[in-house]
Amino acid sequence: MLVERGLEALNVELVSDAYAIAANYLRRSGAIPDTLVTDERLLKILIKLLQHGEFNKIRLANKAIARFEAQGEASAVA
């Protein structure tokens, strides 16, 4: 998932687990479509959080969800 995009990650499993948690929540809430395609915006948020030192998968997923939803609200207002 990450290697094919040329992204560097310290722990691919951590990002993968956090992505699965966040994407599952966002799919169920209707924020992203229910497909097997990776949501690039969510993945970029997770990578950025990881690069800033977040290594707990639950906190990583929760922060990514919050940022994803905040960005969605900001673009809806604009």
N, C-alpha and C positions, 0 to 999 in steps of 0.2 A: 504494500500500500504506500509506504513512504519512500522506499528506494526508487520506485519508478517515477516519482515526482521530483527527484533530486533534492529532497529535504534531508537535513541532518537531524537525527533525534538520538538522544542518549539511550532511550529504552523504547523500542518499537512496540513491545508488548504492553507497556504502560499506556502509550498513546492509543493503541488498538482497543484496549479495555475501556478507557475513558471515552473514546469515540463511540463505542457500542452503547454505553450507558446513556450518553448525551443524545445520540441519534435516536435511540429507542424512545426516550422521553419526548423529543421534538417531533417525531413521527406521530406518536399517540396524541400529542396536543394539536397536530395539524400544521405546525410551523414549517415542516419540510415534507416533501412528498414521500409516500411509502414505496420507495424503490430500492434496488440494490446498489444504485449509483452513490458514490461517496460525495457528500456535500463539501465542496472545496472551502466554503466560508467557515464552516464549523471546524474543519481540519486545520485551517490556518490559525484560528483562534486557539485551538489546543496546542499547536506547536509553539505559538508565541507564549502561552502560559507556561509551558514546559521550559522554554528558554529563560524565562524569568524566575525559575526556581521552584515551581510547584511540582511535587513528585508523588502526591497522594492521589490515587486515581479517582476517588469519590469527590474530593475537593476540586480536582482538575475538571471533572465532568460538570459539577455544579457551577463552577465559575464560567466554564464555556457556555453552558446553557444561559446563564444570566447575561453574558455579553452578547450572545447570539440574539436573544430576545430584545435586549436594549438596542442593538443595531437595527433590528427589524422595526421597532417602534420609531426610531429616529428617521428611518427612510420613509415610513408611512406618513409622518408629520410633514416632511419636506416636500 
